[in-house]
Amino acid sequence: MTTPVVTTHSVTRRYPGAGRVTALDGVSVEIHAGELTVVAGPSGSGKTTLISVLAGHERPDAGTVQTRLGSRWHETSFVPQSLALLPELSIRENVELPALLSDRTGSDTDELLRTLDLAHLADRLPAQVSGGEQQRASLARALRLSPALLLADEPTGHQDPARVQLLLDVLRAHAHAGNAVVVASHDEQVIAGADRVLTLRDGRLAADTRPAAGSPAPRG
Ligand SMILES: Nc1ncnc2c1ncn2[C@@H]1O[C@H](COP(=O)(O)OP(=O)(O)OP(=O)(O)O)[C@@H](O)[C@H]1O
């Protein structure tokens, strides 16, 4: 097994406020390159919080997070549920944007647009395409610099089954090219296509499995 790209050790994340929610409770996981890891679990189980901690966007209240990636921003891409497309830029300009901020080559924008079935929409604004098309555009942008770690929060929520398969194929290809891909999802089709499934319940890691192998993943 390779050195993990990111490792969490007994990570706990609490949100302050009246309810003081414990969103993650002592979660220890290793994320490896070359795998599509799906974080599954019911609504509110901590999926978004875990991938935000893995991305470095959320800091744990207890426990530690180790990454072998440096602080170079282009190594990590995050597709939020909100998608965060810039409304005044076209779909093509949104996808191209990371390349304007970096000297890395990455993937070709037009090739990504074709692969994600967006080429015919390239000159439209985000408001002029569907929710599913916006979702694919946000993923295309995240892939533009070919990140070593790609995290995506429910990236198939607006897709029909054929497009879920398309996104799954794209995510698996990126992982199998030697990158770590982590997707928060409760879509059964995505879970079935994962190399590894981390299941959360009430902020705890309830299961760590490899669906294709049909056996628990090695831990630790
Ligand atoms: N900013 C916040 N302030 C307070 N509580 C929060 C905050 N963000 C999340 N929570 C709570 O933390 C818990 C975990 O939330 P999280 O968004 O990680 O779950 P999730 O599994 O991604 O849910 P979903 O599938 O609905 O997106 C939930 O109980 C949620 O209400």
Ligand as a Chemical Component Dictionary entry (heavy atoms), coordinates in Angstrom:
data_LIG
# 
_chem_comp.id                   LIG 
_chem_comp.type                 NON-POLYMER 
_chem_comp.pdbx_formal_charge   0 
_chem_comp.three_letter_code    LIG 
# 
loop_
_chem_comp_atom.comp_id 
_chem_comp_atom.atom_id 
_chem_comp_atom.alt_atom_id 
_chem_comp_atom.type_symbol 
_chem_comp_atom.charge 
_chem_comp_atom.model_Cartn_x 
_chem_comp_atom.model_Cartn_y 
_chem_comp_atom.model_Cartn_z 
_chem_comp_atom.pdbx_ordinal 
LIG N1  N1  N 0 -21.870 25.268 10.339 1  
LIG C1  C1  C 0 -22.523 24.411 11.122 2  
LIG N2  N2  N 0 -22.999 24.782 12.337 3  
LIG C2  C2  C 0 -23.637 23.911 13.149 4  
LIG N3  N3  N 0 -23.874 22.618 12.822 5  
LIG C3  C3  C 0 -23.442 22.197 11.616 6  
LIG C4  C4  C 0 -22.754 23.057 10.700 7  
LIG N4  N4  N 0 -22.450 22.344 9.589  8  
LIG C5  C5  C 0 -22.916 21.105 9.790  9  
LIG N5  N5  N 0 -23.512 21.011 11.002 10 
LIG C6  C6  C 0 -24.108 19.795 11.605 11 
LIG O1  O1  O 0 -23.085 18.814 11.637 12 
LIG C7  C7  C 0 -23.622 17.526 11.321 13 
LIG C8  C8  C 0 -22.874 16.950 10.109 14 
LIG O2  O2  O 0 -23.143 17.779 8.987  15 
LIG P1  P1  P 0 -22.562 17.439 7.541  16 
LIG O3  O3  O 0 -22.939 18.573 6.640  17 
LIG O4  O4  O 0 -21.138 17.091 7.659  18 
LIG O5  O5  O 0 -23.403 16.116 7.186  19 
LIG P2  P2  P 0 -23.609 15.372 5.778  20 
LIG O6  O6  O 0 -23.486 13.911 6.045  21 
LIG O7  O7  O 0 -22.695 15.960 4.755  22 
LIG O8  O8  O 0 -25.118 15.737 5.440  23 
LIG P3  P3  P 0 -25.896 15.849 4.000  24 
LIG O9  O9  O 0 -25.898 14.471 3.387  25 
LIG O10 O10 O 0 -27.273 16.287 4.410  26 
LIG O11 O11 O 0 -25.156 16.881 3.180  27 
LIG C9  C9  C 0 -25.107 17.724 11.106 28 
LIG O12 O12 O 0 -25.773 17.440 12.306 29 
LIG C10 C10 C 0 -25.211 19.204 10.769 30 
LIG O13 O13 O 0 -26.476 19.719 11.154 31 
# 
loop_
_chem_comp_bond.comp_id 
_chem_comp_bond.atom_id_1 
_chem_comp_bond.atom_id_2 
_chem_comp_bond.value_order 
_chem_comp_bond.pdbx_ordinal 
LIG N1  C1  SING 1  
LIG C1  N2  SING 2  
LIG C1  C4  DOUB 3  
LIG N2  C2  DOUB 4  
LIG C2  N3  SING 5  
LIG N3  C3  DOUB 6  
LIG C3  C4  SING 7  
LIG C3  N5  SING 8  
LIG C4  N4  SING 9  
LIG N4  C5  DOUB 10 
LIG C5  N5  SING 11 
LIG N5  C6  SING 12 
LIG C6  O1  SING 13 
LIG C6  C10 SING 14 
LIG O1  C7  SING 15 
LIG C7  C8  SING 16 
LIG C7  C9  SING 17 
LIG C8  O2  SING 18 
LIG O2  P1  SING 19 
LIG P1  O3  DOUB 20 
LIG P1  O4  SING 21 
LIG P1  O5  SING 22 
LIG O5  P2  SING 23 
LIG P2  O6  DOUB 24 
LIG P2  O7  SING 25 
LIG P2  O8  SING 26 
LIG O8  P3  SING 27 
LIG P3  O9  DOUB 28 
LIG P3  O10 SING 29 
LIG P3  O11 SING 30 
LIG C9  O12 SING 31 
LIG C9  C10 SING 32 
LIG C10 O13 SING 33 
# 
